Amino acid sequence: MSPRLTLGLLLAAAPLSLLLAALSGSISVDPGAALTGDDPLARTLVFDLRLPRALAAFATGGLLALAGALMQVLLRNPLADPYVLGISGGAAVAALLSLLAGLGGLLLAGNAFLGALASMLLVFGLAHGRGAWTTTRLLLTGVVVAAGWGAVISLLLALAPARDLHGMLFWLMGDLSQPPTPWWGLLICGLGLLLCLPLARDLNVLARGELAAAALGVTVPRLRLQLYFIASLLTGAAVTIAGSIGFVGLVIPHLLRLAGLRDHRHLLPGCVLAGGSLLVLADTLARSVVAPQQLPVGVITALLGVPLFLYLLNRRGGGL
Amino acid sequence: MSTPLLTCHGLTVEIGGKRVCTGLDLDIHAGQRWALLGVNGVGKTTLLHTLAGLRAPQAGRVCLHGEDIQHLPRRTVARQLGVLLQEEGDAFPGTVLETALSGRHPHLGRWAWESAKDRELAEQALAQVGLKGFEERPLDTLSGGERRRLSLATLLCQQPRLFLLDEPTNHLDPHQQIHALQLLTQETAHQPRGLLMILHEANLAGRFCDHALLLFRDGETLAGPSDTVLNTEHLSRLYDLPMLALAGPHGPVFVPA
């Protein structure tokens, strides 16, 4: 299948996934009645509850998959994901502290974003050190800082009163049941993609190695800095919308590479579309599988993603 | 004589506290082919990277058309100067054609896609190194020698005026070694192009290069036309091994005594 056809299919899948999310749930709605406003309940369900939530899911998935693709090239490591550099850890600590302090809504989101930014600057400052900024050093610093955040998270959970625990755990597992308004997430996702697309051919070359990229005319230090900041901001935004959702950022870029989108000019928009659609579907399942109870969407992404990924990896046989 | 493609002024290069060269002055003119010779670990690759502007020298300057290469945008440098690096592992291997096409990167604008002409250049370069029919093969199914030839094709596709090559014959069988060096000779002979390559074989240097640069262990260098630089006295000192010259069809053949 040609890359353009794959992209076309993904472009068609995105609105379909949103439509499915808007129409499915514990109460079935008649789409016509919701659109015309004949049925106020249906209208509220679709336009005030389900669609905003689906759009927030789409933005989150797109942000995570795009950030994952960037991180994998930045670190030249197929195992890298948006969280590998401790960004979600910083956000999680800030979010849990806010939950403990009884904060919610916009304050919680704002603090999570600040936590992500603080962690990003910490890792960057530590890795930069005396001027050497190698990929390995950045990766190691990020992994160690993430481990530190992990310990703080465990400590907070151990000390938290029982009434807060449920909310904290849901936040940690990734949860879209109380998303802030989806528009700014979509905006950041779109802006991120616009910033990355002119760099896409540089990324193709950077994937071949830093010296090789420099020899082919890429200003590597500047490109790495751009990638680092864009990927961190995207991740910070995603964590703020939905907590930490694993798997999307790691797996979507690889799935698309296996499907033939190796050129970053195809891969990056593909990541936004596929990551967004996948998370919309996963979230729809999360709120309908055992309705009226809701599952954390992170559980669904992993349960769907793991077998799919392993199947594709085995079928292609090491073409990654 | 024309202005040199690349000039070094008083170039001093060190790596890990070890002196590679001191105050090296060198002009590489169009039409010249230079061999860079020295023992393992003497700093040949480090010097080549410095000449390519990929690392800064401790003192002195490398100039491309009179401008300090460290101050030129990398894209400008890459349109004039192509580097064949030693192999790095590929984290995300693409196909042979995609890799060869990456040689066009410095010539394309930010939003531009490779044109039919770029594709033609890449296919032609692949044919030149004997990789015709390999276009859609994934990179990780190639042998070491095939990867080396692909790197050479990528470089040809880049169409630089000056080639800097780090052991172009590495991983190649004798037939492919001669083919690659003949190809490089052709590419530089009829156009205003030049090359400098690291070789491990003084005899290939004598046969395919008209100039040689010797890097001795103590950071001293010797540069000049091959027929004056490549002799038993210099090579014995270079390799720390007594060398003998035998008469061969392409000039003297040097062997360990």
Interface residues (C-beta under 8 A of the other chain):
Chain A: Q72 V73 R76 N77 P78 P198 R201 D202 N204 V205 A207 R208 G209 L211 A212 A214 A215 L216 G217 V218 T219 V220 R257 R262 D263 R265 G318 G319 L320
Chain B: H49 A52 L54 P73 R74 R75 T76 V77 A78 R79 G82 V83 L85 E88 G89 D90 A91 F92 G94 T95 E98 T99 S102 G103 H105 P106 L108 R110 W111 W113 P138 D140 Q158
